Amino acid sequence: MSENNFVGYEYQDIAVKRSMVSVYADGYENFGWKLDKTEELSDKPMTDSVRMKFKRDRKIRNKVELTRLQRNFDACVSEILSLEASKSNKAAIAAFSVGIVGTAFMAGSVFAVTSGLVIPCILLAIPAFIGWILPYFLFQKIKKGKTAAVTPEIDKKYDELYAVCQKANGLLDGVE
């Protein structure tokens, strides 16, 4: 007699940032998912995301608990991405603000020179050029400080992520 080796699969498609493709490929394996394929998002060319397609056996054991742990995994990844983005958000806002103030001073300098006021033109041009040069250094300094502050939090989130994956993997192996 021949054995019936039929396996019914369930499928899941997710859009993932390129920087997290490996994390998802490795992590989802612990929830019983097998990576089917990865493809570009054709509807959004030049994006920072790709579509990952997974499949797993429909009759997997501990499916409810695995799904709950998978949601926890997704939340951790989302928090990691948010923390990564926060490294440069405040720095960018500060740099743009200083650049805009520098531009306002330059506009004042241009209006002064068109009015024939040379001394006010020079006096307004000095902070204008400083306002155009300073943002780069300001951005770097703020980003460096924020990175130092956020890196331990990101490491904690990765530890939490790995703990969730380890627990899920234990459920797959039948160890609880």
C-alpha positions as YAML, in Angstrom:
chain: A
units: angstrom
residues:
- id: 1
  name: MET
  ca: [0.00, 0.00, 0.00]
- id: 2
  name: SER
  ca: [1.12, 3.53, -0.64]
- id: 3
  name: GLU
  ca: [1.25, 6.04, 2.16]
- id: 4
  name: ASN
  ca: [-0.80, 9.21, 1.99]
- id: 5
  name: ASN
  ca: [1.73, 12.01, 2.54]
- id: 6
  name: PHE
  ca: [-0.62, 14.85, 1.76]
- id: 7
  name: VAL
  ca: [0.19, 18.11, 3.52]
- id: 8
  name: GLY
  ca: [-2.25, 21.01, 3.43]
- id: 9
  name: TYR
  ca: [-0.58, 24.39, 3.74]
- id: 10
  name: GLU
  ca: [-1.66, 27.79, 4.93]
- id: 11
  name: TYR
  ca: [0.01, 30.81, 3.39]
- id: 12
  name: GLN
  ca: [1.04, 34.23, 4.57]
- id: 13
  name: ASP
  ca: [2.38, 37.22, 2.64]
- id: 14
  name: ILE
  ca: [4.02, 40.08, 4.50]
- id: 15
  name: ALA
  ca: [5.72, 43.28, 3.41]
- id: 16
  name: VAL
  ca: [9.04, 43.64, 5.21]
- id: 17
  name: LYS
  ca: [11.74, 46.33, 5.32]
- id: 18
  name: ARG
  ca: [14.86, 45.13, 3.52]
- id: 19
  name: SER
  ca: [16.91, 45.52, 6.68]
- id: 20
  name: MET
  ca: [14.66, 43.00, 8.47]
- id: 21
  name: VAL
  ca: [14.40, 40.29, 5.80]
- id: 22
  name: SER
  ca: [16.89, 38.01, 7.55]
- id: 23
  name: VAL
  ca: [15.21, 38.55, 10.92]
- id: 24
  name: TYR
  ca: [11.84, 37.52, 9.47]
- id: 25
  name: ALA
  ca: [13.25, 34.59, 7.50]
- id: 26
  name: ASP
  ca: [14.99, 33.20, 10.59]
- id: 27
  name: GLY
  ca: [12.28, 34.16, 13.06]
- id: 28
  name: TYR
  ca: [9.22, 32.89, 11.22]
- id: 29
  name: GLU
  ca: [10.88, 29.49, 10.88]
- id: 30
  name: ASN
  ca: [10.40, 29.13, 14.64]
- id: 31
  name: PHE
  ca: [6.63, 29.53, 14.20]
- id: 32
  name: GLY
  ca: [6.48, 26.67, 11.69]
- id: 33
  name: TRP
  ca: [6.63, 28.85, 8.57]
- id: 34
  name: LYS
  ca: [8.83, 27.97, 5.62]
- id: 35
  name: LEU
  ca: [10.01, 30.77, 3.34]
- id: 36
  name: ASP
  ca: [8.44, 30.15, -0.06]
- id: 37
  name: LYS
  ca: [9.88, 33.15, -1.87]
- id: 38
  name: THR
  ca: [10.84, 36.79, -1.60]
- id: 39
  name: GLU
  ca: [9.88, 39.29, -4.28]
- id: 40
  name: GLU
  ca: [9.99, 42.99, -4.97]
- id: 41
  name: LEU
  ca: [6.87, 45.04, -4.36]
- id: 42
  name: SER
  ca: [5.95, 45.61, -8.00]
- id: 43
  name: ASP
  ca: [3.23, 48.13, -7.19]
- id: 44
  name: LYS
  ca: [5.74, 50.34, -5.36]
- id: 45
  name: PRO
  ca: [9.04, 50.46, -7.26]
- id: 46
  name: MET
  ca: [12.16, 51.70, -5.49]
- id: 47
  name: THR
  ca: [10.76, 51.05, -2.01]
- id: 48
  name: ASP
  ca: [12.66, 49.91, 1.03]
- id: 49
  name: SER
  ca: [10.37, 46.89, 1.40]
- id: 50
  name: VAL
  ca: [10.01, 43.45, -0.12]
- id: 51
  name: ARG
  ca: [7.20, 40.90, 0.00]
- id: 52
  name: MET
  ca: [7.98, 37.64, 1.74]
- id: 53
  name: LYS
  ca: [5.76, 34.61, 1.14]
- id: 54
  name: PHE
  ca: [5.60, 31.89, 3.76]
- id: 55
  name: LYS
  ca: [3.78, 28.58, 4.08]
- id: 56
  name: ARG
  ca: [3.24, 26.09, 6.91]
- id: 57
  name: ASP
  ca: [1.38, 22.89, 7.61]
- id: 58
  name: ARG
  ca: [-2.27, 23.58, 8.47]
- id: 59
  name: LYS
  ca: [-2.25, 20.82, 11.07]
- id: 60
  name: ILE
  ca: [0.68, 22.20, 13.06]
- id: 61
  name: ARG
  ca: [0.53, 21.56, 16.81]
- id: 62
  name: ASN
  ca: [0.08, 24.46, 19.26]
- id: 63
  name: LYS
  ca: [-1.16, 26.72, 16.47]
- id: 64
  name: VAL
  ca: [-2.99, 29.17, 18.77]
- id: 65
  name: GLU
  ca: [0.03, 29.72, 21.01]
- id: 66
  name: LEU
  ca: [2.36, 29.97, 18.00]
- id: 67
  name: THR
  ca: [0.10, 32.63, 16.48]
- id: 68
  name: ARG
  ca: [0.12, 34.60, 19.72]
- id: 69
  name: LEU
  ca: [3.92, 34.39, 19.92]
- id: 70
  name: GLN
  ca: [4.15, 35.39, 16.25]
- id: 71
  name: ARG
  ca: [2.14, 38.55, 16.98]
- id: 72
  name: ASN
  ca: [4.54, 39.28, 19.83]
- id: 73
  name: PHE
  ca: [7.44, 38.77, 17.39]
- id: 74
  name: ASP
  ca: [5.87, 41.19, 14.89]
- id: 75
  name: ALA
  ca: [5.36, 43.78, 17.64]
- id: 76
  name: CYS
  ca: [9.01, 43.49, 18.71]
- id: 77
  name: VAL
  ca: [10.22, 43.96, 15.13]
- id: 78
  name: SER
  ca: [7.96, 46.98, 14.76]
- id: 79
  name: GLU
  ca: [9.38, 48.49, 17.95]
- id: 80
  name: ILE
  ca: [12.94, 47.83, 16.75]
- id: 81
  name: LEU
  ca: [12.21, 49.63, 13.47]
- id: 82
  name: SER
  ca: [10.66, 52.52, 15.37]
- id: 83
  name: LEU
  ca: [13.69, 52.81, 17.65]
- id: 84
  name: GLU
  ca: [16.03, 52.66, 14.63]
- id: 85
  name: ALA
  ca: [14.10, 55.49, 12.97]
- id: 86
  name: SER
  ca: [14.17, 57.55, 16.15]
- id: 87
  name: LYS
  ca: [17.96, 57.74, 15.93]
- id: 88
  name: SER
  ca: [17.79, 60.34, 13.19]
- id: 89
  name: ASN
  ca: [14.32, 61.92, 13.53]
- id: 90
  name: LYS
  ca: [15.19, 64.46, 16.23]
- id: 91
  name: ALA
  ca: [18.53, 65.20, 14.57]
- id: 92
  name: ALA
  ca: [16.86, 65.83, 11.22]
- id: 93
  name: ILE
  ca: [14.26, 68.17, 12.74]
- id: 94
  name: ALA
  ca: [16.96, 70.20, 14.51]
- id: 95
  name: ALA
  ca: [19.13, 70.38, 11.37]
- id: 96
  name: PHE
  ca: [16.22, 71.42, 9.15]
- id: 97
  name: SER
  ca: [15.16, 74.07, 11.65]
- id: 98
  name: VAL
  ca: [18.63, 75.61, 11.82]
- id: 99
  name: GLY
  ca: [18.86, 75.49, 8.01]
- id: 100
  name: ILE
  ca: [15.53, 77.30, 7.66]
- id: 101
  name: VAL
  ca: [16.63, 80.00, 10.11]
- id: 102
  name: GLY
  ca: [19.85, 80.37, 8.10]
- id: 103
  name: THR
  ca: [17.80, 80.72, 4.94]
- id: 104
  name: ALA
  ca: [15.66, 83.41, 6.59]
- id: 105
  name: PHE
  ca: [18.80, 85.35, 7.44]
- id: 106
  name: MET
  ca: [19.98, 84.97, 3.84]
- id: 107
  name: ALA
  ca: [16.64, 86.28, 2.59]
- id: 108
  name: GLY
  ca: [17.09, 89.29, 4.89]
- id: 109
  name: SER
  ca: [20.60, 89.73, 3.53]
- id: 110
  name: VAL
  ca: [19.33, 89.66, -0.06]
- id: 111
  name: PHE
  ca: [16.61, 92.21, 0.73]
- id: 112
  name: ALA
  ca: [19.21, 94.41, 2.42]
- id: 113
  name: VAL
  ca: [21.57, 94.33, -0.57]
- id: 114
  name: THR
  ca: [18.74, 95.07, -3.03]
- id: 115
  name: SER
  ca: [17.88, 98.09, -0.86]
- id: 116
  name: GLY
  ca: [21.48, 99.25, -1.05]
- id: 117
  name: LEU
  ca: [22.24, 98.53, 2.62]
- id: 118
  name: VAL
  ca: [25.66, 96.85, 2.46]
- id: 119
  name: ILE
  ca: [26.47, 96.70, 6.20]
- id: 120
  name: PRO
  ca: [23.13, 95.04, 7.20]
- id: 121
  name: CYS
  ca: [23.60, 92.70, 4.23]
- id: 122
  name: ILE
  ca: [26.96, 91.53, 5.59]
- id: 123
  name: LEU
  ca: [25.65, 91.31, 9.15]
- id: 124
  name: LEU
  ca: [22.73, 89.13, 8.02]
- id: 125
  name: ALA
  ca: [24.88, 87.00, 5.69]
- id: 126
  name: ILE
  ca: [27.19, 85.83, 8.50]
- id: 127
  name: PRO
  ca: [24.48, 84.00, 10.53]
- id: 128
  name: ALA
  ca: [22.98, 82.84, 7.22]
- id: 129
  name: PHE
  ca: [26.14, 80.98, 6.24]
- id: 130
  name: ILE
  ca: [26.52, 79.64, 9.77]
- id: 131
  name: GLY
  ca: [22.89, 78.44, 9.52]
- id: 132
  name: TRP
  ca: [23.74, 76.61, 6.33]
- id: 133
  name: ILE
  ca: [26.97, 75.00, 7.59]
- id: 134
  name: LEU
  ca: [25.95, 74.14, 11.16]
- id: 135
  name: PRO
  ca: [23.11, 71.68, 10.36]
- id: 136
  name: TYR
  ca: [25.47, 68.95, 9.19]
- id: 137
  name: PHE
  ca: [27.48, 69.00, 12.41]
- id: 138
  name: LEU
  ca: [24.34, 69.41, 14.52]
- id: 139
  name: PHE
  ca: [22.74, 66.41, 12.82]
- id: 140
  name: GLN
  ca: [25.82, 64.24, 13.41]
- id: 141
  name: LYS
  ca: [26.11, 65.21, 17.07]
- id: 142
  name: ILE
  ca: [22.43, 64.70, 17.92]
- id: 143
  name: LYS
  ca: [22.28, 61.43, 15.99]
- id: 144
  name: LYS
  ca: [25.37, 60.12, 17.78]
- id: 145
  name: GLY
  ca: [23.87, 60.96, 21.17]
- id: 146
  name: LYS
  ca: [20.50, 59.44, 20.32]
- id: 147
  name: THR
  ca: [22.15, 56.32, 18.93]
- id: 148
  name: ALA
  ca: [24.07, 55.85, 22.19]
- id: 149
  name: ALA
  ca: [20.83, 56.24, 24.15]
- id: 150
  name: VAL
  ca: [18.69, 53.96, 21.98]
- id: 151
  name: THR
  ca: [21.15, 51.13, 21.28]
- id: 152
  name: PRO
  ca: [20.65, 49.41, 24.67]
- id: 153
  name: GLU
  ca: [16.87, 49.51, 24.15]
- id: 154
  name: ILE
  ca: [17.26, 47.97, 20.69]
- id: 155
  name: ASP
  ca: [19.47, 45.24, 22.16]
- id: 156
  name: LYS
  ca: [16.80, 44.50, 24.80]
- id: 157
  name: LYS
  ca: [14.17, 44.21, 22.06]
- id: 158
  name: TYR
  ca: [16.37, 41.78, 20.12]
- id: 159
  name: ASP
  ca: [16.81, 39.71, 23.28]
- id: 160
  name: GLU
  ca: [13.03, 39.70, 23.72]
- id: 161
  name: LEU
  ca: [12.66, 38.71, 20.07]
- id: 162
  name: TYR
  ca: [15.04, 35.79, 20.49]
- id: 163
  name: ALA
  ca: [13.25, 34.66, 23.67]
- id: 164
  name: VAL
  ca: [9.93, 34.60, 21.78]
- id: 165
  name: CYS
  ca: [11.51, 32.61, 18.95]
- id: 166
  name: GLN
  ca: [13.07, 30.16, 21.40]
- id: 167
  name: LYS
  ca: [9.73, 29.60, 23.14]
- id: 168
  name: ALA
  ca: [7.96, 29.12, 19.79]
- id: 169
  name: ASN
  ca: [10.63, 26.70, 18.65]
- id: 170
  name: GLY
  ca: [10.10, 24.71, 21.86]
- id: 171
  name: LEU
  ca: [6.41, 24.46, 21.02]
- id: 172
  name: LEU
  ca: [7.25, 23.13, 17.55]
- id: 173
  name: ASP
  ca: [9.44, 20.43, 19.03]
- id: 174
  name: GLY
  ca: [6.66, 19.46, 21.43]
- id: 175
  name: VAL
  ca: [8.58, 20.72, 24.47]
- id: 176
  name: GLU
  ca: [6.52, 23.06, 26.64]
...
